[in-house]
Amino acid sequence: PPKNILIRMPNWLGDAVMATPLLDELRSTFPHARLTLMCQSNIASLFENDVAIDEVFSYKKSSGWIRGHRPDLIEELRFGKYDLGILTTNSFSSAWTFFMGKVKNRLGYATNFRSLLLNQAVPFPAKKEQQHQVLTYKMLLEPLGISVSAKEPRLYLSPEEIQAAKLKLEQYGLIGEKKTLIGINPGAAYGSAKCWLPDRFIAVSQRLLEDPNTYLVYFGDSAGAPLVKTIFDALDSNRVINLAGKTSIRELIALIDCCTVFLTNDSGPMHIAAALKVPLVALFGSTSAIKTSPYNHGTIIHKHVSCSPCYKRTCPIDFRCMTRISVDEVYDAVKALTQQRRCCSGALPTIGASHAH
């Protein structure tokens, strides 16, 4: 059995969340091994408080010719003396770094001309395009004798993080069982083709605000902050909060956990909400709801037009995959989940009162 395992995690926030079941599988299969995650520094905090791992090895992304040959990373890997390396990434450069870093047993999918760099080059599943990405990640471990299980993506929050999120919301008057907090994420890191139209986010927000006990909190990264500001300015309500570009990843996770319902495009925050089991409505257009939907969770609205999924960053034609999603159906889906929480619990949960997942 391996004693020192290195897991190269995906680069995108949502993909990294979808790969978290691997950590539980490896911990339960090799309980005495040391587990180290290797990931880019921009997502490293995602794994804080994770009980399955021992260490996070983070590094800054590089560009240009040095991307495929990182002497700094290679030296670190050699120093670590890892006897098993698992690549959830599919790039040649990540396999090259493991090979040059003398990771003894290198396991990854056979793609991008890297099979010679791997001890175990695993063929992609035959139904890769017809199955969820979580399942594809899990199947990577089959050569280790680890069969696909029912484990789902998960994240961990500390009581202190939850309390800090609660205090932040209290500053906006958001506390009490009668108040509903709808989290909204109108952007997506990959491109505008994944995003529902801003004017429709404005319209559905206006309808949600007709309930005087409803508050809206808009999320987004710094790149999406101008989009959120456009929506926020159009709403002009003291029950709308703009937190785009104002939270760390850890704060984002804790604040999403406080939401009654979460409305989002296909994005990293969508997968965070799904991992936390926050009721959510996910809007899909250019991407596949089969491969990257919120795993076993949420309400998905996807029109399945003939050109979807195209996986393009911007739509080259008429954006029919998103324009056919109406304000009415999104509003109805959000209200249905809100009502469902009320019926199940007798009252909406106190905003900020939550637990570690």
PEMO-V66199 format. One record per pair of residues at least 4 apart in sequence whose ideal C-beta (glycine too) atoms are under 6 Angstrom apart, sorted by sequence separation. I is the first residue (numbers start at 1). J is the second residue. D is the distance in Angstrom with one decimal. If there is no record, write none. Layout:
# PEMO-V66199
I&J&D ; I&J&D
This chain:
# PEMO-V66199
26&30&5.9 ; 39&43&5.6 ; 62&66&5.2 ; 63&67&5.9 ; 97&101&5.8 ; 124&128&4.8 ; 127&131&5.1 ; 131&135&4.8 ; 157&161&4.9 ; 190&194&5.6 ; 196&200&5.6 ; 220&224&3.4 ; 228&232&5.9 ; 243&247&5.5 ; 247&251&4.0 ; 266&270&6.0 ; 289&293&4.5 ; 294&298&4.0 ; 315&319&4.3 ; 319&323&5.4 ; 320&324&5.8 ; 327&331&6.0 ; 341&345&6.0 ; 10&15&3.5 ; 39&44&5.5 ; 62&67&5.2 ; 89&94&4.4 ; 98&103&4.4 ; 110&115&4.7 ; 141&146&4.0 ; 157&162&5.6 ; 169&174&4.0 ; 170&175&5.0 ; 220&225&5.9 ; 235&240&4.8 ; 247&252&4.6 ; 264&269&5.8 ; 273&278&4.4 ; 284&289&4.5 ; 287&292&5.8 ; 10&16&4.9 ; 115&121&3.9 ; 188&194&3.9 ; 208&214&5.3 ; 264&270&4.4 ; 342&348&5.7 ; 9&16&5.2 ; 87&94&5.5 ; 188&195&5.4 ; 273&280&4.7 ; 293&300&5.5 ; 98&106&4.8 ; 128&136&5.8 ; 220&228&4.6 ; 10&19&5.6 ; 47&56&5.4 ; 9&19&5.9 ; 37&47&5.7 ; 108&118&5.3 ; 138&148&4.7 ; 218&228&4.8 ; 232&242&4.3 ; 110&121&3.7 ; 205&216&5.6 ; 262&273&4.2 ; 289&300&5.2 ; 44&56&5.4 ; 106&118&4.8 ; 270&282&5.3 ; 282&294&5.4 ; 85&98&4.7 ; 95&108&6.0 ; 106&119&5.1 ; 107&120&4.5 ; 109&122&5.3 ; 110&123&5.6 ; 289&302&4.6 ; 308&321&4.4 ; 44&58&3.7 ; 59&73&6.0 ; 105&119&4.9 ; 125&139&5.4 ; 228&242&5.8 ; 109&124&5.6 ; 186&201&4.8 ; 305&320&5.0 ; 37&53&5.5 ; 228&244&3.6 ; 256&272&5.5 ; 262&278&5.1 ; 282&298&5.3 ; 305&321&5.0 ; 41&58&4.3 ; 256&273&5.2 ; 35&53&4.6 ; 85&103&3.6 ; 99&117&4.3 ; 261&279&4.9 ; 262&280&4.1 ; 263&281&5.0 ; 264&282&5.8 ; 265&283&5.3 ; 266&284&5.3 ; 280&298&4.2 ; 281&299&4.8 ; 282&300&5.1 ; 283&301&5.3 ; 284&302&3.9 ; 303&321&5.7 ; 35&54&5.3 ; 36&55&4.5 ; 37&56&4.9 ; 38&57&4.7 ; 39&58&5.7 ; 41&60&5.2 ; 90&109&5.6 ; 95&114&4.0 ; 225&244&4.3 ; 253&272&5.6 ; 257&276&4.9 ; 259&278&5.5 ; 34&54&5.0 ; 92&112&4.6 ; 224&244&5.8 ; 225&245&3.8 ; 274&294&3.4 ; 36&57&5.5 ; 40&61&5.1 ; 82&103&4.6 ; 83&104&4.6 ; 84&105&4.9 ; 85&106&4.8 ; 86&107&5.1 ; 87&108&3.3 ; 90&111&5.0 ; 266&287&4.9 ; 274&295&5.7 ; 288&309&4.3 ; 303&324&4.4 ; 92&114&4.9 ; 95&117&4.2 ; 287&309&5.1 ; 78&101&5.4 ; 120&143&5.0 ; 222&245&4.1 ; 274&297&4.5 ; 286&309&6.0 ; 73&97&5.3 ; 77&101&2.6 ; 78&102&5.2 ; 215&239&4.8 ; 216&240&4.7 ; 217&241&4.4 ; 218&242&5.3 ; 219&243&5.7 ; 220&244&3.4 ; 270&294&5.7 ; 274&298&6.0 ; 286&310&5.3 ; 301&325&5.5 ; 27&52&4.2 ; 68&93&4.3 ; 67&93&5.8 ; 74&100&4.6 ; 77&103&5.9 ; 182&208&5.9 ; 217&243&5.9 ; 218&244&5.9 ; 286&312&5.9 ; 16&43&5.3 ; 70&97&6.0 ; 74&101&4.8 ; 5&33&5.2 ; 9&37&5.5 ; 24&52&5.4 ; 68&96&6.0 ; 209&237&5.8 ; 1&30&5.5 ; 11&40&5.5 ; 23&52&4.1 ; 202&231&5.5 ; 3&33&5.5 ; 4&34&5.1 ; 5&35&5.2 ; 6&36&5.1 ; 7&37&5.4 ; 8&38&4.8 ; 9&39&4.1 ; 13&43&5.5 ; 16&46&5.8 ; 23&53&6.0 ; 201&231&5.4 ; 205&235&5.6 ; 2&33&5.4 ; 6&38&5.8 ; 184&216&5.9 ; 198&230&6.0 ; 202&234&4.9 ; 180&213&5.8 ; 187&220&4.8 ; 198&231&5.6 ; 179&213&5.2 ; 180&214&4.7 ; 181&215&5.3 ; 182&216&5.2 ; 183&217&5.4 ; 184&218&5.1 ; 185&219&4.8 ; 299&333&5.0 ; 178&213&5.3 ; 285&321&3.6 ; 187&224&3.3 ; 285&322&4.3 ; 187&227&5.5 ; 174&215&5.4 ; 283&325&5.9 ; 88&137&5.9 ; 219&269&5.9 ; 281&333&4.6 ; 281&334&5.4 ; 279&337&4.3 ; 19&88&5.0 ; 172&241&5.4 ; 195&265&5.1 ; 194&265&5.2 ; 263&334&5.7 ; 194&266&5.3 ; 183&256&5.7 ; 261&334&5.5 ; 6&82&4.2 ; 183&259&3.7 ; 261&337&4.7 ; 188&265&4.7 ; 261&338&5.4 ; 4&82&5.0 ; 10&88&5.3 ; 181&259&5.2 ; 4&83&5.2 ; 5&84&4.6 ; 6&85&4.7 ; 7&86&4.8 ; 8&87&4.8 ; 9&88&5.9 ; 181&260&5.1 ; 182&261&5.4 ; 183&262&4.4 ; 184&263&4.8 ; 185&264&4.0 ; 188&267&4.3 ; 180&260&4.8 ; 2&83&4.9 ; 8&89&5.5 ; 276&357&5.2 ; 2&84&3.8 ; 185&267&5.8 ; 185&269&4.5 ; 8&94&5.5 ; 196&283&4.9 ; 260&348&5.7 ; 165&254&3.7 ; 165&255&4.9 ; 162&254&5.7 ; 194&286&5.6 ; 161&254&4.5 ; 165&258&5.4 ; 193&286&3.9 ; 258&351&5.6 ; 258&352&5.0 ; 157&254&5.6 ; 257&354&4.9 ; 155&253&5.9 ; 50&156&5.5 ; 49&156&4.1 ; 49&158&5.4 ; 18&133&5.2 ; 22&137&5.8 ; 18&134&4.9 ; 25&141&5.8 ; 29&146&5.4 ; 19&137&4.9 ; 193&312&5.2 ; 155&275&4.8 ; 193&313&5.8 ; 25&146&5.3 ; 154&275&5.3 ; 193&314&5.4 ; 153&275&4.3 ; 191&313&3.0 ; 192&314&5.4 ; 193&315&4.9 ; 191&314&5.8 ; 204&327&5.1 ; 203&327&4.5 ; 207&331&5.0 ; 196&322&5.4 ; 204&330&5.1 ; 24&151&5.2 ; 200&327&5.3 ; 204&331&5.0 ; 21&151&4.1 ; 20&153&4.9 ; 20&154&5.8 ; 18&153&5.6 ; 17&153&5.1 ; 153&295&5.6 ; 152&295&5.8 ; 133&291&5.2 ; 180&338&5.8 ; 133&292&5.6 ; 134&295&5.0 ; 180&348&5.6 ; 177&347&4.7 ; 181&351&5.0 ; 177&348&6.0 ; 179&351&5.9 ; 177&350&5.3 ; 175&351&5.9 ; 174&351&5.2 ; 169&351&5.8 ; 169&352&5.4 ; 166&352&2.8 ; 162&354&5.2 ; 157&356&4.8 ; 156&356&5.7 ; 155&357&5.8 ; 46&249&5.7 ; 154&357&5.7 ; 45&249&4.7 ; 45&250&5.3 ; 14&268&4.1 ; 17&271&4.0 ; 13&268&3.1 ; 14&271&4.0 ; 17&275&5.3
